[in-house]
Amino acid sequence: MALARWTAVTWSLSALAAGALLVGCSFSAGVGGSESKLSADKLSATVAKKLAESTGQPEPDVTCPEGLAGKVGTKTRCTLTAGDGSTLGVTATVTSVDGGRINFDIEADDKASPATN
């Protein structure tokens, strides 16, 4: 039974990743203020919202431990956590900066990691 549950979770996370990759996942977020950096909280919320929109699923739990600096090529890793605790890595990469907006792509890992017990 645990295997069937894990398979279903893996399939769901893999489908989410595939859906995100097929859409292209280019996003933009305003940073406000004079510093060109998207905070970790705003990045997490933006990634979750855009993944939900692109897949037609509820917003996933996404955590980004650090913000995203507004410099082309800058990357940061985020983690999508499913309800059972399994995780999927997501990389956000800055593609351009336009004034107070940071444009970035996201790419989900190919495989989910099982929940740690």
C-alpha positions in Angstrom: 0.0 0.0 0.0 2.9 2.4 0.8 4.3 1.7 -2.7 1.0 2.6 -4.3 0.8 5.8 -2.3 4.4 6.8 -3.2 3.8 6.0 -6.9 0.7 8.2 -6.9 2.7 11.0 -5.2 5.6 10.6 -7.6 3.3 10.7 -10.5 1.6 13.8 -9.2 4.9 15.6 -8.7 6.3 14.4 -12.0 3.2 15.5 -13.8 3.5 18.9 -12.1 7.2 19.1 -13.2 6.4 18.1 -16.7 3.5 20.5 -16.9 5.7 23.3 -15.6 8.4 22.5 -18.1 6.0 22.3 -21.1 4.5 25.7 -20.4 7.9 27.4 -20.6 7.8 28.8 -17.1 9.1 32.4 -17.7 7.9 34.7 -15.0 8.3 38.2 -13.9 8.0 39.8 -10.5 8.3 43.4 -9.3 10.9 43.9 -6.5 10.0 47.4 -5.4 12.5 49.7 -3.7 15.9 50.5 -5.0 17.5 47.0 -4.4 17.1 44.6 -7.4 16.4 41.5 -5.4 13.3 39.3 -5.1 12.8 38.2 -1.4 12.7 34.5 -0.6 9.1 34.8 0.5 8.0 36.6 -2.7 9.9 34.2 -4.8 8.3 31.2 -3.1 4.8 32.7 -3.5 5.4 33.6 -7.2 6.7 30.1 -8.0 3.8 28.4 -6.3 1.2 30.6 -8.0 2.7 30.2 -11.4 3.1 26.4 -11.1 -0.6 26.2 -10.0 -1.7 28.3 -13.0 0.4 26.3 -15.5 -0.8 22.9 -14.3 -4.4 23.7 -13.2 -3.6 22.2 -9.7 -3.9 23.9 -6.3 -0.9 26.0 -5.3 1.9 23.7 -4.0 3.9 24.3 -0.9 7.1 26.0 -2.2 10.0 27.1 -0.1 12.9 29.2 -1.3 15.6 29.5 1.3 17.1 32.6 -0.3 16.0 35.5 -2.5 16.8 35.9 -6.2 19.2 38.7 -7.0 18.4 40.8 -10.1 21.4 39.8 -12.2 21.1 37.8 -15.4 22.2 34.2 -14.8 21.7 34.2 -11.1 20.1 31.0 -9.8 18.5 29.8 -6.6 17.0 26.5 -5.6 13.5 26.1 -4.2 11.7 23.0 -2.8 8.2 21.9 -3.6 6.8 19.7 -0.8 3.8 17.4 -1.3 1.3 16.6 1.4 3.1 13.4 2.3 6.4 15.1 2.7 8.0 14.1 -0.6 9.9 16.9 -2.3 10.8 18.1 -5.8 13.6 20.6 -6.5 12.9 23.7 -8.5 15.6 26.1 -9.9 14.8 29.7 -10.6 17.2 31.5 -13.1 17.1 35.2 -13.8 16.8 35.8 -17.6 16.6 39.6 -17.6 16.0 42.6 -15.4 13.8 45.5 -16.6 13.8 48.4 -14.1 12.0 47.1 -11.0 11.1 43.7 -12.5 13.1 40.5 -12.4 12.2 38.1 -15.2 13.1 34.5 -14.5 12.5 30.9 -15.7 11.8 28.0 -13.4 12.8 24.4 -14.0 11.7 21.4 -11.9 13.9 18.4 -11.3 13.1 15.2 -13.2 12.5 13.1 -10.1 10.9 13.6 -6.7 12.6 12.6 -3.5 10.6 10.4 -1.0 9.4 11.7 2.3 11.9 11.2 5.2 10.4 9.3 8.1 
